[in-house]
Amino acid sequence: MPLRVDESNPEQKVCFFTVEHGEEIRICDTLEVMTDSEKSMSFVEIEGRRVYISEKEADALTVAGARDGRKHLKADESDSVI
């Protein structure tokens, strides 16, 4: 899912999410990036829906002012490189 951050107003950065039926626009500092442990993916919640994002996008959102509520996950298997 493409994400674009408009930083033209440093006081209030705006995030544009391309979603299934168009575009969602939010003020970045009103969002929280969270972790779906079962899917091992980051997401933001918009109008009660989970919008899954890449880690690169999650990092961009937190830099733009979104709260970082992600959990660091670790693998349970001993042969994991994590």
C-alpha positions as CSV (number, residue, x, y, z in Angstrom):
1,M,0.0,0.0,0.0
2,P,1.6,3.3,-1.0
3,L,1.9,5.9,1.6
4,R,2.9,9.5,1.0
5,V,3.8,12.1,3.7
6,D,3.3,15.8,3.0
7,E,5.8,17.7,5.0
8,S,5.1,21.2,3.5
9,N,3.7,22.3,6.9
10,P,6.2,21.1,9.6
11,E,3.7,21.9,12.3
12,Q,1.1,19.4,11.0
13,K,2.4,16.8,8.6
14,V,-0.3,15.0,6.5
15,C,-0.3,11.3,5.5
16,F,-2.0,10.0,2.3
17,F,-2.8,6.3,2.2
18,T,-3.8,4.7,-1.1
19,V,-6.5,2.2,-0.1
20,E,-8.8,-0.1,-2.0
21,H,-11.4,2.5,-2.8
22,G,-9.3,5.7,-3.1
23,E,-7.3,7.6,-0.7
24,E,-7.4,8.2,3.1
25,I,-5.9,11.4,4.4
26,R,-4.9,11.9,8.0
27,I,-2.8,14.2,10.2
28,C,0.3,12.1,11.0
29,D,0.4,12.9,14.7
30,T,-3.2,11.5,15.2
31,L,-2.1,8.0,14.2
32,E,-0.5,5.2,16.1
33,V,1.6,2.5,14.4
34,M,0.9,-0.9,16.0
35,T,1.9,-4.5,15.5
36,D,-0.3,-7.4,14.5
37,S,1.6,-10.2,16.2
38,E,-0.1,-13.0,14.3
39,K,0.8,-11.5,10.9
40,S,4.1,-10.0,12.1
41,M,3.1,-6.8,10.4
42,S,2.7,-3.2,11.3
43,F,-0.6,-1.4,10.8
44,V,-2.5,1.8,11.5
45,E,-6.2,1.8,12.3
46,I,-8.4,4.1,10.2
47,E,-12.1,4.3,10.9
48,G,-12.0,0.9,12.7
49,R,-10.1,-0.8,9.8
50,R,-6.6,-2.1,10.0
51,V,-4.4,-0.7,7.2
52,Y,-1.3,-2.8,7.0
53,I,2.0,-1.0,6.1
54,S,5.6,-2.0,5.5
55,E,8.2,-1.3,8.1
56,K,9.7,1.4,5.9
57,E,6.3,3.1,5.9
58,A,5.9,2.6,9.6
59,D,9.3,4.3,10.2
60,A,8.3,7.2,7.9
61,L,5.0,7.6,9.9
62,T,6.8,7.7,13.2
63,V,9.3,10.2,11.9
64,A,6.4,12.3,10.7
65,G,4.9,12.3,14.2
66,A,2.8,9.2,14.5
67,R,3.0,7.4,17.9
68,D,5.1,4.2,17.8
69,G,3.2,1.5,19.5
70,R,4.9,-1.4,17.7
71,K,6.1,-4.5,19.6
72,H,9.4,-6.1,18.8
73,L,8.7,-9.7,17.9
74,K,11.2,-12.5,18.2
75,A,11.1,-16.0,16.7
76,D,10.2,-18.9,18.9
77,E,12.3,-21.5,17.0
78,S,15.9,-22.0,18.1
79,D,17.3,-22.2,14.5
80,S,16.1,-18.6,13.8
81,V,18.6,-16.0,12.9
82,I,16.6,-13.5,15.0
